[in-house]
Amino acid sequence: MRLLLTACATTALVATGPLTATAAGQGPQGPVGGDLLTAKPTVIANGAAPPAVQASAYVVADLDTGQVLAAKAAHAKLRPASTLKTLTALVLLPRLKKTDPVIGSDADAGIIGSKVGVYPGLHYTVDLLFQGMFLASGNDAVHALCAHDQGGIPATIERMNAKAKEIGALDTHVTDPTGLDADGQYSSAYDLALFAQAGLARADFAKYASTKFTNFPNAGNKGTYQVANQNKLLFNYDGALGVKTGYTTLARNTFVGAARRNGHTLVVTMMNAPHGITEDASNLLTWTFANYAKLKPVGTLVKAEAPPKTQTEGKPETKPASGTAHPSRSRTVLNPGQAVQSLALRVPVWAYAAPPVLLLGLFLRRPRTLRRRRH
């Protein structure tokens, strides 16, 4: 009986162990990106002291190497405001054809928050709506783009949460693709840096993020009006690549900005800042560029490889030749803890129970063998 109980206990531990969820922002070996990158409000830098900024959380990282060069409360879960639109773009850009026509709806025009001016009955292209989303942070443009995609808003939210997990952004949970202060919606300075890294690797994302001006049609097709990018970094910082700003009453100022100088491409993300966020971002970028040679990384941006393209991207999947790897399927290198967990999750459930079942069979067979010997 003792052997039977031991076997059952072993089965339970092995079967449930790999399925235990890790805490948000935590990998199998600790905080995502390194042990120093926590939610604690302590400034982390190695090699030089960064300038003081008012944001509750920030991250400065090299987008080319993935090295985090300075951080404060990198994994603190905070409201992202419209910087969450960087993740919205990551989901929608590969799925929507830029030349597709979209007709504005009452639901688009009636959405709350910042708007670019999508009017019911007016004709737009997906391309123009993306411009309205990036430059003016138009919630109406976001709504129109999501409604144009298969499944609408609910499906976009589901895809955004899946995309966040795919690229290692474990602090993020999406309930509204516009970034408004919805219940249960949060992200982190670290995750925003991951979104910027993945986004700027796309030519279309980078183009929209760095566009300074565009024109939108007036109601009744009576001419156009000019829309300027809300990211002031583009207009007053040498080498700026733009990206995205955000503001709500609860989130306060949030920011994702990037710049390229001296062969280095840096991103700075900030959350929960009272005011002067562009100046603080500029100071952090300038400090990092000036001290780059003596700064030592305090963490890394985890990098997930792109999944294979699906039919929603306009190209059907093709089967690879026998004995060859899928041409668009890439591999992700896991650390030892992740590798063990990944392997455990791939083993079928019945395999966990096999050793105890064999032991149980031996236990049940033993009394019959002993009885034969006694006779």
N, C-alpha and C positions, 0 to 999 in steps of 0.2 A: 504493500500500500504506500509506503514511503517513496518507493521508486516511481509509482504512478503519480503522486502529488508533485514530485520533483519534475517529472516530464511535463505535466500540465503547466506548471509555473514557468518553466523554460520556454514553452511554446508561447505563452502570453507575453513574456518580456521581449522575445525576439520579434514577434509579429507586430507589437505596438511600438517598439523603440524607434524604428525609422520613420514612423508616421507622426511623431511628435513635432508640432510646429515650432519653429524658432521664433523668438521675439522680433518684432518689427525693427529693422535696422541692424539686426544681428545675423551673422552667418554662423556656420557650425563652429568656427574658431574664434568668434568674438565680433566686434563691430565691423560692418562692411567697410572695406577700405583700409583697415588697420586699427590697432588697439587704441591709438591716441585720438581717433575720431569718434568722440562720444557725443552725448547730448548735454554734457556739462558746460556751463557758460564760461569756460576758461579759454583764453586765446592760446593757440598752439602754433609755434613757429620755431625754426631751428636755423640759426645763422645770423639773424638780424631781428630787431624788434619792429613789428608792423605798426603803422599809424593807428591811433585810436579812431574808431568809428562808432556810430550810435546804434547800428543794427544789433538785434539780439543774437543773430546767428549769421555766419558768413563762411564762404569757402573761396579760396583762390587756388586755381590749378592750371597746370600746363596741359592743354588739350592734345598736344602731339605725343607727349610721353605718358600722360595720365597721372603725373605726380601732383599730389596736393602739397602746396608750398606754405599755406597758412590756413588756419581754420578757427572757428569759434562756434561751439554748440552745433557741430556739423550735422548731427542726427536728431536735433530737436524737432519734434513734430509741430509745425506751425501752419497757419493758413497761407496758402500760396498766392491768393488773388489771381490776377491775369497772367502771372508767370506760368501758371498751369497750362496755358495755351501752347506752350512749347511741346508738352506731351500730346495735346490735342492734335497739333500739326504732325507730330511723328506718326500718329495713327492714320490721319486722313490723307496726307500727301501721297503715300504710295497707292491709295485706293481710288482716288478720284482723278478723272481726266481733266486737265486744265482748260480745255476748250469747251467742255460741256456747258450748255445753257442752264441757268437756274432762274426761276421766276420768284420774285419776292412774295412773301405771304404775310397775312395779318399776324400770324404767330411770330414771324421774324421781327416785324416792326414793333410788336407789343412787348418784347422781352425787356426786362429791367437792366439797369446798369449802363455801361458805356456802349455807344452805338456809332457806327460809321454812317448810317443813313440808308438802310435797306428798306425800300418801300414796296407795299403790296402791288403786284401787277407789273413791276419793272423787271426788265431782263438784265441779267448779269451773267458773267462767265465764272466758272470755278476759280480761275486765275485771279480775277478782280476781287472776289470774296476773300481769297487768301490774303491779298494785299490789305483789304479792310480789316482783317483779323490781326495781322501783324502790326500795321502802322497805327491804326486808331483803336486797337484792342476791341473791335466791334463785336459785342455779344450777339448782335443781330446777324452778323456775317457767320459767326460760329454756328448759330442755330440753323441758318440756311444750308451750310455745308453738311452738318450732321443729318439734317432732314433729307438731303439729297443722297446720302449714302444709304446702303441697305441696312434696314433695321432702325434707322433714325437715332434719336438721342440715347435710348436705352442700350442699343448695340454699341454705340460709340463709347459709352461709359464702361461697358464690359471689356471692350478692346483696350481701352486706356489702362485699366487695372491689370490686364494681362501683359500689356507692353511694359508697364512699370516693373513687374516681377521679372520679365524676360531680361531686362537690362540691369537688374540688380538694385532697382530703386525700391527697397523694402519699406521705406518710411512713408510711402505715398499711398493714399486711398482716395479715389475719385467718386464723387456723387453728382457733380455738375461740370460739364466740359468747358464752360465759360470761365471757371475759376471763382465764381461768386461764393459768398460765405454760406455754403450749404452745410447742413449738419453732417458730421462724419468726414468732412473733406480736409485733408492735410497733406503736407509734403515736408521736405527738409532742404536746407542749403546744399547738402551733399547730393540729394536726388536731382535738384535743379541743375547742378553741374553735369550730372549724367545726361539729362535731357539735352543740354546745350551741346555736349560732346557728340551725342548721336545725331542731333539735328544739323549741326554745322558740317558734319560729314556728308550731308546731302546738298547737292548744288542748288536745288530749288529752295530748301529751307534757308540756306545761307543768303540767297538772293533776296528773298522776302525780308529777312531779318535786317539786311543792310540797306534796303530801299528807303530813301528819304522822303520822296513825294509821290503821290499818285492822284488820279482824278476819278471822281465818282459822278454818275449821272444824277441830275436833279429830277424831282418828280415831274411827270408829264414830258420827260425827255427834253426839257428846256435847258440845254447846255449842261455843263459840269461844274463841280466845285473841287477845290484842291484839298487833299488830305495829307497832313505832315506826320512823320513818324514821331511818336511820343518819347522815344528813347533819345534824350538829349546828348548822350555820349557820342552819337553819330555826328553831331554838329560841332562839338568842341573838344574832341580828343583825337589826337593823331594816331591813325592806324585802327580806329574803332570799327568793329564788325557788327555793332548793334546787338540784337537778340530780342529782349522783351522786358517791359516794365509792368508793374501791377500796383493797384491800390484798392482797398476797401476799408470801411470803417473799422472792422475787426482785425483784418490782416495788417493794416497800416501799409506803409510802403514796402514793396518787394521789388527785386531787381535781378535780372540776368544780363550781364554785359560781357563782351569779349573784344580783344584788341590784338593786333599782330605788330610786333616790333623786333628788330634785330634777329629775325629768324625764329622767334618764339611766338606762339599763340596762346594767350592766357584768357581764362574765364574767371569772372568774379560773380558770385551769387550772394544776395543779402535778403534777409527776411526780418519782418517786424521792426522797421526803422521809422522814427518819427518824422524826419524831414532831412533835406540835404543829401539824399541818397546818391544822386549822380556825382556830387563832389566827393563823397566818401568812396564810391567805386573808383573814381579817377585816382584818388590818393592811394588806394590799395594796388591798383594796376601799376602806377608809376613806381611805387616802392618795390614791387616785385621785379619789374624790369630792371631797376637800378641795382638791386641786390641779387639778381638771379644767380650769378656765379658762385656766391657763397651760401646760398640757401640750400638746405638739405630737406628732402621730402619728409613730411610728417604722416603721409598716407598715400593712397592711390585711388584712382577712379577705376572701379571694376569695369571690364569691357565685355559685353556679350556680343557674339557674332550674329550677323543678320540671319533670320530664318529663311527657308526657301520661299520663293515667290509663289503666290497663289493665283487662282484664276481671277480674283477680284482686282488684280493689278494689270489686267489686260492681256496677260500671256498665260496660256495653259501650261500646267506642269508637264514635263517630259520625263519618261522613265529612263534611268541610266542604263548603259549597256551592262550585261552580266559581268560581275566581278569587278566593277568600277564603282567609285563613290558617286553619290548624287552630285551633279555639277554645281548646284546652288545651295547645297546643304553643308554648313561648316561645323567645325568642332569647337567646343568650349573647353579650355583646360581648367580642370578643377584642382583645388588643393586637396591634401589627403583626407581631411574630414568630409569635404563635399563628395569626394570620389567614393568613400565608403557608404555615405548616405545614398548617393545616386545608385550605386550597385544594389544596395539593400532594397530600394524602391522598385528596381527592375525584376527582382526575384519573385516569382509567383507565390501567392500566399500558401499554396499547398506544400511548397518546398520547405517552408519554415516548420510545418507540422510533421514532416517526414521522419526526422531523427527520433522525436518522442514517440511517434506511432510504432516505429521499429522496436524501441525499448519496451513499449507496452506489450507488443506481441511476444517478445521474449519472456516477459514477466508472466503472461497468461499461459504460455507453453510449459513453464518450468514445473508446476505441480503435477501435470500429467506425466512428465518424464520421471519424476521421483516416485510416482505410484507404480510405474512399470518396474522400477528397480526393486521395490519392496516385495512385489509378487515374484 
